[in-house]
């Protein structure tokens, strides 16, 4: 339990698309400036800055040394997380809860148009047992997970296309998601280019450029800064074994344990009934189903049946990824923070065309590591 309550008091997102003509620094500057304006503060009021980027993605070591100035972190207490934006949010929230700071800026960014994602991700694998295979990468490892899940649940591969079709339909209502042609129906998605069975091109995240920024503040500062702060009611983190051979790929045990911590902190006892919208970092279509089950968001035990019944749709009882999710736009490293900002917008009623009615509690999730090894879950509310 945090000793001080922490809230999101401002945010901004760039378009999630190829921004080839923009520099990384320009994209960061514009997004940070928009977040500070939205929060109604200047950089002088920021106590600490938590960056989220990756040296592999940025193409040089200590890459945050080049983004300090555009991220408003000059002469500030600045640190960096090389995981997912939700990990950066967790780190910033802990810094505020400690009492050492009152206001934190979280900045996550990535320019997928400037690097080959699978090469960068493969370079992070174990050099002795994994990297030497050449074909072992983020997608092939997730394919093992997808196959194990589908086989255990006795589900056809077409269910993956159904997840993607739902999220693409939602993305058409999200002006920030510009990475794909979202007119594809499930039948077309199921015929898209095969990658590693059972995964196909349109059931896998599209690597994009993007920046996402959140301004966090601790109580009582948060109440003075914002009439309607969005409180982090609960947050939890868990990591399981790196090696796929040491994990049950049919489950997402670390996500389940992270959610358990978040729910306990938030006082949530029946997540399927109490959570009104969920933004999940489903880098692959099957992961949305696995996460829905691990996080206790289903009626009954089958996420596939909930999906088929329309429960996870935009007008369903518990919409999942009304923004379109990571299947619609994925700037690596920003994904979880985007989910958190989307959840905050839902609670505020500021999500535009993909707004869900009557949201009091919203859930956001972030992941990193092979086959969602490491997970963070947060619950947001007024």
HELIX and SHEET records of a PDB file:
HELIX    1   1 UNK A   24  UNK A   39  1                                  16    
HELIX    2   2 UNK A   43  UNK A   45  5                                   3    
HELIX    3   3 UNK A   55  UNK A   58  1                                   4    
HELIX    4   4 UNK A   63  UNK A   66  5                                   4    
HELIX    5   5 UNK A   85  UNK A   97  1                                  13    
HELIX    6   6 UNK A  112  UNK A  114  5                                   3    
HELIX    7   7 UNK A  117  UNK A  122  1                                   6    
HELIX    8   8 UNK A  131  UNK A  133  5                                   3    
HELIX    9   9 UNK A  138  UNK A  153  1                                  16    
HELIX   10  10 UNK A  158  UNK A  171  1                                  14    
HELIX   11  11 UNK A  186  UNK A  189  1                                   4    
HELIX   12  12 UNK A  201  UNK A  203  5                                   3    
HELIX   13  13 UNK A  221  UNK A  225  1                                   5    
HELIX   14  14 UNK A  244  UNK A  246  5                                   3    
HELIX   15  15 UNK A  253  UNK A  266  1                                  14    
HELIX   16  16 UNK A  271  UNK A  274  1                                   4    
HELIX   17  17 UNK A  285  UNK A  294  1                                  10    
HELIX   18  18 UNK A  303  UNK A  308  1                                   6    
HELIX   19  19 UNK A  325  UNK A  328  1                                   4    
HELIX   20  20 UNK A  335  UNK A  348  1                                  14    
HELIX   21  21 UNK A  352  UNK A  354  5                                   3    
SHEET    1   A10 UNK A  77  UNK A  81  0                                        
SHEET    2   A10 UNK A  48  UNK A  52  1                                        
SHEET    3   A10 UNK A 103  UNK A 111  1                                        
SHEET    4   A10 UNK A 209  UNK A 218 -1                                        
SHEET    5   A10 UNK A   6  UNK A  13 -1                                        
SHEET    6   A10 UNK A 230  UNK A 239 -1                                        
SHEET    7   A10 UNK A 374  UNK A 381 -1                                        
SHEET    8   A10 UNK A 361  UNK A 368 -1                                        
SHEET    9   A10 UNK A 277  UNK A 279  1                                        
SHEET   10   A10 UNK A 319  UNK A 320  1                                        
END                                                                             
